[in-house]
Amino acid sequence: MSRKITLLIPLLAAALAVPAGAQASSADLAQGIWLNPSHSVAVRTGPCEAQGNQGLCGRVVWANAKARADAQASGIAVLNGTELLQNYHQAGPATWQGTVYVPDMGRRFDSHIEPLSPDRLKISGCILGGLFCRSQVWTRLAGVPA
């Protein structure tokens, strides 16, 4: 079998797996369970309960011992259940804007969420009207870590 055909078969299989006209929206891509880059916190994202299921929010569903201790040192008694991603609304075809809460700093920052792929989510926190931003790429999980 030629190299071109060998490379083409996986591409065709992927194309056939997605029904014609079906594309995941950025809301669909942004919802799920996400693990931060340091593997210390997992957040479940979905519709905001406080906004009548409008917008996108995310609550901690798992944290390792160090993250829990850091949060307690900052005055957060129980990290699980804390809403880190707050009041996001769609700001473009693949961008969400809202607020990210950083428990160990006890601060909220203007934020953007951008789905990079079905399994990667870029979350940025910004100050001074977006002049200075710091980003992390979070990874989708199939379920809550044990």
N, C-alpha and C positions, 0 to 999 in steps of 0.2 A: 504494500500500500504506500502511495507517495506521501511525503511529509505534508503537502498542502491538504490532502484529504484527511489525514490524521488530525490536523489542527482544526479543520472545518467541522468535524463530527460533533465535538463538544459545543461549538457555537450554535449549530443547528438544534441540538437537543435543548439548549437553554432557550432559544427562541420559541420552540414548540411548547415549552413548559408554561409560558405566559400567554393567556388568551389574548387575541387581537383586541386592541383598544384598551386593555387593562393596564393601568399604570398606578403604582402606589403613590398616594398623595404624600406631601411632606408631613401631614398630621399622622398618617398611618406609619410612616417611617420613624417618626419621633416617639411613638408610643411603644412602651415595652418595659423591660427591666434592663438597667444599664449599670455597668461596673466602671468606677473611675480608674484612671491610669495606674494609681498606686495600689489598686486591688484592696482598698480599705473600706469602701462604701458602695452599696448598691442602691439604686433609686428606681422606683416604679413610676413611669410617666403615664399620664392619661388626662382625661377631661378634668377641669377644676370643679370640685364639688361646691366650693363657696361662690362660684360664678354661675350656678345653675348648669353645670356641665359644659360651659363655654370655655374656650381657651385651653391651655396646656399647663399642667402642674406636675410636680414630682416629689414624692415622699420617700424617705429612707425606709427600706425594707430589710436591710442587713448592714451591719458595720462590725469591723473587727475590734478587738479589745483596745488597741491604741486609739482608734477614731472615737470610740465611746469615752475613753479617758480624757482625750483632748476636749471633747464636747462638754464633759462634766466640769473640767477645769475652767471652761468659759461660761458656765452657768446653765448649760442644757442638761437637765437631770436624766432624760431618756432620749437618746438620739433616734431610735427607731420610731417612725411616725412623723418625724420633723419634716416639714415641707421646705425643701431646698430650692426647688424650681417653682417660682410663683408668678401667676398671672401673665403667662405668655400668650401673645396673640400673633397671628400670622402677619408678617410684615412684607412678605414677598412670596414668590412661588416656592421657594425652598428655604425660607428664613423665618424664625420666630423671634419676637422681642418680649422681654419681661424682666424679671428680677431674680438674681441668684443669691441665696442666703448662704454664707460661709460660717457655720456654727463655731469653729474654733477661733474665729476672729470676731464673732458676734456682730457681723456687718452684712448689709445687703448691697448688691452692686447691680447697675444696669447690665443687661445681659442679652446675648444673641444665641440662638441654637440653630445649627445648620446640619441637617442629615448629610453625611458624606457618602454613605452607602447603606444598604439595609442593616448592616451590623456595626456601623461606626457613626457616632454623633459628636459633633464639635460644639462644645459649650464655652462661650467667652464671657468673662466678667470685665466690665469697663468702668473707669472713673473719668471725671472731667469731660462729660459729654461724649465719651468714646475716644478721647485723645490717647488714653493709655488702656490697653486691653491685655488680658492674659487668657489663653485658651488651653483647653484640655480636650483630648479625644477619648470619649467613653466608648466601651464595647458592649454590644448587646449580649445578654445572657438568656438561656432557655428557661431558667427558673431562678428562684431565690437561692443563694448559696447556703449550704448546710452549716 
